[in-house]
C-alpha cells in the first residue's frame, strides 16, 4: 500500500472516530437541561447562543422535580422559548411518548408545534445531541408520516399510536381521546375566559375534567401564565393538594414558592 493511500485511510478513520465520539459539549447537553439549551439554541434577535438567566434555570429545576406545577411568569420573560426548548428535549429523550402544548387559541399552539418542527429539521446541534430525533417517514415511501400545522410525529413514535409525538390544541380543541405523557399549558388565560366568574369556573372545569384525565400515570402537566384574577385558573390549581407553584417576579433574583 502506498503512503498516500495509507494516510487517506488513516484520515478517514480519525474523522469517523471524531464523529463517533461525542464532544464534551454534546455529552453535557445530553445530561443537563441548561447545557442543552445553551448548546443547541440561539437568540432569535442576536443570533448568539442562548444564555439561561436565573429564572430560566429555575424553570428547568422545577419542571424536572414536579409533575403538577403552576408557574407565574412576568410578560416577556422567555417562558415560551423555554417551553420550545423543553419540548425539543423531551422528544429527543423520549421519542416514543406523546406530548401536548395547549394555549387559549389553536393558532397559538400551532405556532409552537411549527417552531419545534423547524428545530427538529434544521437544527444541526439538536441532531448532534439527539441523532434519532427526526421526522418519521412512511414505511414504503419517503413521505413524512405526520408533520403538519398542529401535530408532528418523530421517528421513534410507535407506528400503531393514534396520537402524534407532539400535538397543539386550543383550550376548546378536541383533546378528548388523546392519551398524553405530558402537557404544557402556556397562555391559556385570556380576556374571554377570565371576563366573568362563570368563565373562570368553566376554564377550571376544562382543565380538571378533560385535560387532567388525558395524562397517563407518571405524566406531567405544567401551567405557565400571567395571573389575571385572584380566583383564576392559576390560583385555583396552585391551591390543590399535590400541586407545586412558583412565582417569578421581574424585580426579584429568584422565584417565590
N, C-alpha and C positions, 0 to 999 in steps of 0.2 A: 504494500500500500504506500502511495506517495505521501510525502509530508503534508502537502496541501490538502489531500483528502482526509488525512488524519486530523488535521487542525479543524477542518469543516465539521467532521463528526463530533469532535470534542466541543466545538462551539454550539452545535445543535443540542448536545447532551446537557451542557451547562444552562442553555436557555430553557430547556424543558424542566430542568431541576428548579430553576428560579420560579417558573410558573407553577410547579407542583407544591412548592413550599411557600405558604402564605407569609407575607411580611408581618412584622410586629404590629403595625397599624391595623392590618386586617384581623389579626388574632384578637387585638384589643377590642375592635369593633364588634366581633362576634360575642365577646364576653361581657361587654359593658354598654349600657344603653346610651350614655352620654358620649362615649368614644365613638359609637356607631353614628350618632347624629353629626358629630363634628368631622368625621372622616368622609361620610357619604354625601353630605348635602352642602349646598352653597346658599348664601343670602340672595334672595331674588333681586334686591336693589343693587348691591355692590358686586355680586359675583364672587365674593370672598367666602372662604369656608365658614360654616355656621359656628358660632361660639355660644355655648349654653350658659345663660345667665342663671343666677341663684334660683329664680322661680321655675326655670325650665328643669334644672336639676332636681328640684323638689317634686315637680311633676313626675319625673321618672321614678323617684324614690317612692312616692305614694302609689302610683299605678302598679309598681312591682309588688307592693306589700298588701294591697287591698283589692278585693273583687267587688265590693259595693262602696262606691266612692262618689262624693259630691265635691266639686272644686269651684269656688267662686273666683272669677278672674276679672281684673280691670280690662277695659277696652284697649285694643292694640298692644297686648302683651304676649302675642305669639302662641296662643293656645291652639289655634287651628293648624299652624305649622307643626307644633308638637304632635298633634293628632295624626297628621300625614306621615311624619317620620315614624311614629309608633306603629301605625298600620303597616308600613313597609317592613318594619322589623318583625311584627307578628307574622306576616305572610312568609317572610324569609325563614323564620324559626319553626313555623307550624303551617306549612303549605297544605296540609291535609285537613285543616279546620276551616270553619265558616264564621265570618265576622260581619257586622253591620255598622254603618255610620248613619246616624239619624239626626236630621235638622227639622226646623219648623216647616220648611218647604222642600219639596223633592229637588228643585233646581239647585238648591244649596248643597244637598248631599251628592248630587250628580257631579258638581264641580270637584268634590273631594275624590270620588271614585276615578274621575278623569285624571286628576293630579297624581294619584297613586299609580294608575296605569301607565302614565307617561314616565314616571320614575323607573318602573319595572322594565320598560322597553329601552329607555335611553340613558339610564344612569350606570355608567361603567363601573364605578366604585361600588355601587349597590350589588352589581353582579359579582364583583370580586369577593365581597363578603358572603353572599349567598348565591353560589353558582347555579343552584336549581331554581331560583326564583325567576321564572319566565312564564309567558302565556302558555296555556295548554292548547295543543293543536289536535285536530281531529285525527283519529287513528288511521284513516285511509286517504286523507288529503292533507295539504299543507295549510288549510284554513284554520283560523283560530276558533277554538271551541265556543267560548263566550267571552267577548271583550267589547262591551257596549257602553252606553251612556250611564247606566245605573248599576251595572254588575260586571265583574270580571272573574275569570276562573284561571288559577295558576296551575303550573304543570303537575304538582302533587295533589291537587284536588281529586278526591275519589271520583271516578267516572260515573259511578252509579248515584252520586249525590244529586238530589234535586235542587239543592241550594248552592249558589256560587261561592267562591272564596271570599269575596267582598261585595256587599250589596249596599246601595244607598237608598234611604227611604225618607219621605216626608213624614211628619208626625201623624198625618192622616192616610199614610200609604198602606199598601196591602202586605203587612208584615205577618199577618196570621198564617200559620202553617210553616213558617220558617223555623229552623232549629239552629241556634247560634251558640258558638263557643264564647262569644263576647260581643258587646255593643258599646260604641262611643256615642253619647248624645251631646251634640255641640250646637249651641244657639237654638235650642228648641223653644225658648220663650220668645214671644213677640207681642206686639200691641194687641193683636186679635185674641190670642189665647190667654192673655192676662188682664183683659179690659174689665171683666166683672168677676165677682167671686164664683159665680156659676162656671165661667170659662176656666178659671184656675182649678176648680174642683174637677172639671172634665179632663183637663190635662193630667192631673194626678192619677185619675182613674185609668187613662190610657196606658200610662207607664206601668202601673201596678197590675192591671187586669190583662193587658195584651202583651207588652214588651217583656216584662219580667218572666212571664210564663214561657217565653221563647228561649230563655237562656238555659243551656244544658248544665247539669251538675258540674261544679268546678269552674263554670264560666264566670265572666265578669260583666258588670255594667258600670260605666263611668259617665257621670253627668258633669259637664263643664259649661258654665254660662255666667252671665251677669244678672244678679238678682233684680227683680222688679218690684215685688211686694213682700211684706212680711209673712204672707200666707201662700206664697207661690210654690212651685214645684221644688225648687232647691231647698227651701226651708222645711218643707214637709218631709222630703226624703232624708234630709240630714238628721231629722229627729227620730227616725225609725231605728229600732234595735238592729244591730249588725251592720249599720252603715257608718262610714267614716267621712268626715267633712273637713275641708281646709279652705281658708280664705286668704287669697293673695292680695295684699294691699300695695298699691303703686308706691306708697311713701315708706314702706317698711322693708327691712332687709330679710324678712323671712315670712313664711306663711303661718297663720294662726289656726290652731285646731278649734 
